[in-house]
Amino acid sequence: MMETAFIVSSVLLISYSLLAVFDGVFLHLYKYRLYEHKESRFEHLIHTMRAFLFTGILVSLFINIENNNLFVFGCLLIVADIITLVLDAYVEKDIRQFMGGLPRWEYIIHLLVNGLHFAAIAIFLVTKLNFQSSGISLVNKFSHSAGYDTFQIIAKNLLPGAIIISLLHVLLYIPRFSKYFNKLQLKCC
Protein backbone atom coordinates (compact mmCIF):
# COMPACT_ATOMS: atom_id res chain seq x y z
CA MET A 1 0.00 0.00 0.00
CA MET A 2 2.66 2.51 1.02
CA GLU A 3 4.85 1.72 -1.99
CA THR A 4 1.90 2.31 -4.30
CA ALA A 5 1.19 5.64 -2.60
CA PHE A 6 4.79 6.76 -3.18
CA ILE A 7 4.65 5.73 -6.83
CA VAL A 8 1.37 7.56 -7.41
CA SER A 9 2.72 10.63 -5.56
CA SER A 10 5.82 10.50 -7.75
CA VAL A 11 3.76 10.47 -10.96
CA LEU A 12 1.59 13.34 -9.68
CA LEU A 13 4.64 15.35 -8.60
CA ILE A 14 6.32 14.95 -12.00
CA SER A 15 3.08 15.79 -13.84
CA TYR A 16 2.53 18.84 -11.65
CA SER A 17 6.09 20.05 -12.15
CA LEU A 18 6.00 19.75 -15.94
CA LEU A 19 2.66 21.52 -16.24
CA ALA A 20 3.69 24.16 -13.68
CA VAL A 21 6.84 24.99 -15.67
CA PHE A 22 4.74 25.39 -18.81
CA ASP A 23 2.16 27.57 -17.04
CA GLY A 24 4.31 29.45 -14.56
CA VAL A 25 7.47 29.97 -16.56
CA PHE A 26 6.52 29.80 -20.23
CA LEU A 27 3.07 31.43 -20.09
CA HIS A 28 3.31 33.77 -17.09
CA LEU A 29 6.93 34.90 -17.36
CA TYR A 30 7.90 34.38 -20.96
CA LYS A 31 4.82 34.74 -23.16
CA TYR A 32 2.54 37.09 -21.20
CA ARG A 33 5.28 38.74 -19.08
CA LEU A 34 2.88 39.30 -16.20
CA TYR A 35 5.65 40.95 -14.15
CA GLU A 36 5.83 43.77 -16.72
CA HIS A 37 2.21 44.89 -16.60
CA LYS A 38 1.12 47.21 -13.83
CA GLU A 39 -2.23 45.42 -13.65
CA SER A 40 -0.71 41.97 -13.12
CA ARG A 41 2.23 42.75 -10.81
CA PHE A 42 0.15 41.66 -7.83
CA GLU A 43 -0.54 38.36 -9.56
CA HIS A 44 3.20 38.01 -10.16
CA LEU A 45 3.76 38.61 -6.43
CA ILE A 46 1.26 35.86 -5.61
CA HIS A 47 3.02 33.50 -8.04
CA THR A 48 6.35 34.41 -6.41
CA MET A 49 4.95 33.51 -3.00
CA ARG A 50 3.60 30.20 -4.32
CA ALA A 51 6.96 29.38 -5.93
CA PHE A 52 8.68 29.82 -2.57
CA LEU A 53 5.92 27.91 -0.78
CA PHE A 54 6.36 24.98 -3.16
CA THR A 55 10.11 25.01 -2.55
CA GLY A 56 9.45 24.95 1.20
CA ILE A 57 6.90 22.14 0.85
CA LEU A 58 9.34 20.18 -1.29
CA VAL A 59 12.06 20.46 1.37
CA SER A 60 9.96 20.12 4.53
CA LEU A 61 7.62 17.35 3.41
CA PHE A 62 8.94 15.47 0.43
CA ILE A 63 12.71 15.55 0.95
CA ASN A 64 12.97 15.47 4.75
CA ILE A 65 10.21 12.94 4.90
CA GLU A 66 11.15 11.40 8.24
CA ASN A 67 11.61 14.69 10.14
CA ASN A 68 8.41 15.28 12.12
CA ASN A 69 9.30 18.87 13.11
CA LEU A 70 9.70 19.81 9.46
CA PHE A 71 6.50 17.92 8.69
CA VAL A 72 4.52 20.25 10.98
CA PHE A 73 6.19 23.26 9.35
CA GLY A 74 5.37 21.81 5.93
CA CYS A 75 1.71 21.49 6.93
CA LEU A 76 1.71 25.19 7.81
CA LEU A 77 3.18 25.91 4.37
CA ILE A 78 0.36 23.88 2.79
CA VAL A 79 -2.21 26.03 4.61
CA ALA A 80 -0.39 29.19 3.45
CA ASP A 81 -0.32 27.79 -0.09
CA ILE A 82 -4.07 27.16 -0.05
CA ILE A 83 -4.75 30.69 1.19
CA THR A 84 -2.44 32.11 -1.49
CA LEU A 85 -4.15 30.00 -4.16
CA VAL A 86 -7.57 31.31 -3.09
CA LEU A 87 -6.25 34.88 -3.29
CA ASP A 88 -4.79 34.18 -6.74
CA ALA A 89 -8.07 32.75 -8.02
CA TYR A 90 -10.02 35.67 -6.54
CA VAL A 91 -7.98 38.44 -8.20
CA GLU A 92 -7.06 36.72 -11.45
CA LYS A 93 -10.15 37.72 -13.45
CA ASP A 94 -9.73 41.43 -12.73
CA ILE A 95 -5.95 41.41 -13.08
CA ARG A 96 -5.97 39.86 -16.55
CA GLN A 97 -8.28 42.48 -18.11
CA PHE A 98 -5.32 43.99 -20.01
CA MET A 99 -5.19 40.81 -22.10
CA GLY A 100 -8.93 40.32 -22.44
CA GLY A 101 -9.21 38.13 -19.36
CA LEU A 102 -7.82 34.73 -18.56
CA PRO A 103 -8.03 32.43 -21.60
CA ARG A 104 -10.30 29.44 -20.95
CA TRP A 105 -7.57 26.94 -21.84
CA GLU A 106 -5.21 28.59 -19.33
CA TYR A 107 -7.91 28.39 -16.68
CA ILE A 108 -8.12 24.65 -17.38
CA ILE A 109 -4.32 24.38 -17.04
CA HIS A 110 -4.57 26.14 -13.67
CA LEU A 111 -7.17 23.63 -12.52
CA LEU A 112 -4.98 20.72 -13.61
CA VAL A 113 -1.79 22.17 -12.11
CA ASN A 114 -3.40 22.78 -8.74
CA GLY A 115 -5.24 19.47 -8.78
CA LEU A 116 -2.01 17.57 -9.44
CA HIS A 117 -0.16 19.64 -6.81
CA PHE A 118 -2.65 19.01 -4.03
CA ALA A 119 -3.27 15.39 -5.05
CA ALA A 120 0.48 14.68 -4.67
CA ILE A 121 0.38 16.34 -1.24
CA ALA A 122 -2.77 14.49 -0.18
CA ILE A 123 -1.42 11.09 -1.15
CA PHE A 124 1.84 11.87 0.62
CA LEU A 125 -0.11 12.83 3.76
CA VAL A 126 -1.82 9.42 3.66
CA THR A 127 1.62 7.80 3.91
CA LYS A 128 2.80 10.07 6.75
CA LEU A 129 -0.31 10.12 8.92
CA ASN A 130 -1.32 6.98 10.80
CA PHE A 131 -4.99 7.06 11.80
CA GLN A 132 -5.86 4.79 14.72
CA SER A 133 -8.77 4.56 17.12
CA SER A 134 -6.55 6.14 19.78
CA GLY A 135 -5.74 9.14 17.56
CA ILE A 136 -3.43 10.27 14.82
CA SER A 137 0.28 9.58 14.87
CA LEU A 138 3.07 10.31 12.41
CA VAL A 139 5.02 7.60 10.65
CA ASN A 140 8.62 8.12 11.70
CA LYS A 141 10.40 5.60 9.52
CA PHE A 142 9.63 4.40 6.03
CA SER A 143 10.83 1.18 4.52
CA HIS A 144 13.18 2.07 1.72
CA SER A 145 11.20 0.41 -1.03
CA ALA A 146 11.57 1.16 -4.72
CA GLY A 147 8.58 3.53 -4.51
CA TYR A 148 10.02 5.43 -1.57
CA ASP A 149 13.49 5.69 -3.11
CA THR A 150 12.07 6.86 -6.45
CA PHE A 151 9.96 9.49 -4.68
CA GLN A 152 13.02 10.79 -2.83
CA ILE A 153 15.10 10.96 -6.02
CA ILE A 154 12.35 12.88 -7.82
CA ALA A 155 11.85 15.34 -4.97
CA LYS A 156 15.59 16.00 -4.63
CA ASN A 157 15.95 16.50 -8.37
CA LEU A 158 13.06 18.96 -8.48
CA LEU A 159 14.61 21.15 -5.76
CA PRO A 160 17.23 23.00 -7.88
CA GLY A 161 14.59 23.91 -10.47
CA ALA A 162 12.17 25.06 -7.76
CA ILE A 163 14.86 27.29 -6.26
CA ILE A 164 15.80 28.74 -9.66
CA ILE A 165 12.17 29.46 -10.55
CA SER A 166 11.57 31.10 -7.15
CA LEU A 167 14.64 33.31 -7.59
CA LEU A 168 13.67 34.12 -11.18
CA HIS A 169 10.32 35.43 -9.94
CA VAL A 170 12.12 37.73 -7.48
CA LEU A 171 14.74 38.86 -10.01
CA LEU A 172 12.02 39.93 -12.44
CA TYR A 173 11.10 42.69 -10.00
CA ILE A 174 14.47 44.28 -10.83
CA PRO A 175 14.04 46.40 -13.98
CA ARG A 176 17.57 45.78 -15.26
CA PHE A 177 17.19 41.99 -14.94
CA SER A 178 13.72 41.99 -16.53
CA LYS A 179 15.15 43.99 -19.45
CA TYR A 180 17.73 41.25 -20.10
CA PHE A 181 15.14 38.53 -19.56
CA ASN A 182 12.88 40.17 -22.16
CA LYS A 183 15.69 39.98 -24.72
CA LEU A 184 15.35 36.19 -24.53
CA GLN A 185 11.99 36.39 -26.31
CA LEU A 186 11.95 34.10 -29.33
CA LYS A 187 10.12 34.99 -32.51
CA CYS A 188 7.98 31.87 -32.31
CA CYS A 189 6.27 32.78 -29.05
HELIX and SHEET records of a PDB file:
HELIX    1   1 MET A    2  ALA A   20  1                                  19    
HELIX    2   2 VAL A   21  LYS A   31  3                                  11    
HELIX    3   3 LEU A   34  GLU A   36  5                                   3    
HELIX    4   4 LYS A   38  SER A   40  5                                   3    
HELIX    5   5 ARG A   41  ILE A   57  1                                  17    
HELIX    6   6 LEU A   58  ILE A   63  3                                   6    
HELIX    7   7 ASN A   68  ILE A   95  1                                  28    
HELIX    8   8 ARG A   96  MET A   99  5                                   4    
HELIX    9   9 ARG A  104  LYS A  128  1                                  25    
HELIX   10  10 ALA A  146  LEU A  171  1                                  26    
HELIX   11  11 PRO A  175  ASN A  182  1                                   8    
SHEET    1   A 2 LEU A 129  GLN A 132  0                                        
SHEET    2   A 2 GLY A 135  LEU A 138 -1                                        
END                                                                             
